[in-house]
Amino acid sequence: MQAKQTAKALLTFAHRGEAQAFLRQRNFRPRTFYFEGLYENDSELLLLTGEGLQSTAERLAAVCGAFREEVGSVVNLGIAGSLAPHCLPGAVYSVRTAYGFRGGKVQFKTYSGSDPGAQIDCISADQRILQAADAGQLAHFAPLVDRELWAGAAVCALFNLPFRAYKLVSDRAGEGEFCANIREQAGQFSEQLLGFYEGLSLPAAEAPAAVDDNLPEGFYLTTSQQRRLRTVLQHLKIKYTEDDGQLLAKAGMASILAMDINPKKRTTLLLEGLDSLLNPFNARLRARLDELCRPLAAANCRVQFSRDYEDDRLELTAQIEHPRHLEKLRRALEAKI
């Protein structure tokens, strides 16, 4: 069994204003994704979810789905309004339970954070709470109100990710100037959240444990590789009526294990060996194509074919830094392939 690897914490904020001190002082850089608002540094990811339940659910689910093996926990930091006298403006509270309020009704499902010391609950509303009557209605359920936490907590539950939430009380909910005050003091609020966050002693985020499926030490299976391994072994057992051990031996597991390469690369080669047993024609075709493309590989040109060679399209990727590189690539393309 492989040891658990330290993963990244995913920090979530509704707006850039809340996150500005983190972006500036913790060396975050943009990470390419389907939409803007995702950043990373060496130990964390940061996501701007946008305001509201729907935007939060959509954006956080997309990021968790794409980077589930990289993310170990989610930490929500942001502004909340006070619904009770004991939750004072300027204080930061760790949230115990997230409630939802949507369509004029409190939602049945609630979600608890992973901080054992949290004692304050928060309810997330689908509309801004600007009137005292609305604030009074929500105060029956929680002393804090925001617009995003409940949706984010629901996504964390879906992906089996622990979450923590820390809310800075900016003002009393139900006061008309509530939103204006947030905009005016966003920089100050962000600095305060950063100071609070850097004073925390959070448990190290852990990546999901790799599943070895009885492979010996020296291999490392990601979740997608685990699914692929189980699928191909199931098909091979039908084809050859042999057990897993015999099939893995046929795929060259012993020789792959002896190679001086990292565990993930060993797993990739083992899966290719199993695929070759399942689809011998594809294996012969792959070997022939590798042979024909050697001149391109020698010219530092990477050739990528479609998955399972379903069509005749190929992609060439080359790095040209000097005229001689271009000449070498030209000769490779003119070679008989």
Residue, then its C-alpha position, 0 to 999 in steps of 0.5 A: m500500500q502506498a503512503k498517503q501524499t500531501a495534497k493541496a488545500l482548496l481555498t474558496f472565496a466569493h469575490r476577488g475583493e475578499a481574496q485580494a490579500f491572499l492573491r497578493q501575499r501568498n504567491f498565487r498564480p493563475r491556473t489554466f481552466y475552463f473559466e477564470g478565477l482559479y489560482e495555485n501556489d506550491s501548496e494551495l489552490l484558490l477559487l473565486t466562486g462568484e456570488g450565490l448558491q448556483s455559481t458556487a455549486e457550479r464552479l466548485a463542482a467543476v474544480c473538484g471534479a477536475f482536480r479531485e486527486e490533487v485536492g485534499s480539503v476545502v477551506n472557505l473564507g469570506i464575509a458573513g452578516s450577523l443575525a445575533p447580538h453575540c456575533l460581533p462585527g470584526a470577529v472571525y468565527s469557525v462554522r460548525t454547520a451550514y444551513g441553506f435557505r432557498g425559495g423562501k424555505v430552509q433546506f432539509k440537508t445540512y452539512s457539518g465542517s471538520d473543525p471540532g472546535a467550531q461552535i457557530d452555525c451559518i445559513s446561506a440565503d439565495q437572496r441578499i438579506l437587506q431587510a430586518a424582517d428577513a434577517g429575523q426569519l433566518a435568525h431562528f436557524a443560525p447566527l450568521v448568514d452568507r450567500e455561498l457556504w451551503a452550496g460549497a459544503a454540498v459539493c464537498a459532501l458529494f466529493n467526500l472532501p472535508f471542509r472548514a469555513y471561517k467567516l468574518v462578520s462585516d456588519r449586521a444583516g438586514e441593514g440597508e448599507f450592508c453590501a456597500n460596507i463590504r465593498e468599501q472595506a474589502g481590502q481591510f477584510s481580506e487582510q484580516l482574513l489572511g492574518f487569521y488564516e495564517g494563524l491557524s494550525l490546520p491538519a495537512a491535507e491528504a490526497p486520496a489513498a492510491v489503490d494498489d489492487n494487490l499490486p506489489e510495492g513499486f506501483y502506484l495507481t491513481t483512481s482512473q488507473q484503478r478503474r482502467l486496471r479492473t476493467v481490462l483485467q475483467h475482459l482479459k479473464i473472460k478471454y484467457t480464463e486466467d487469474d489476475g496474477q497470471l495475466l499480470a505476469k504475462a503483461g511483463m510485471a516482473s520486468i517492469l518492476a525491475m526498471d529504474i523508473n517512478p511508480k506511476k510510470r511503471t503502472t502506465l507501462l503495466l497497463e499498456g502491457l495488459d492492453s496489448l494482451l487484450n488488443p494484440f493488433n493495436a499493440r503491433l500497430r503501436a510498435r510499428l508506428d513507434e518505429l516509423c516515428r523515431p526520426l520525429a522523436a529524434a528531432n524532439c517532436r512528439v507525435q500523438f495519435s487518437r485514442d485506440y487509433e479510431d481515426d487517422r488524425l495525429e498531432l505533432t508538437a515540436q519546440i523550435e529554438h534554433p534554425r538547426h532544430l527546424e532543419k532537423l524537423r524538416r529532414a524528419l518529416e521528409a523521411k519515409i514514414 
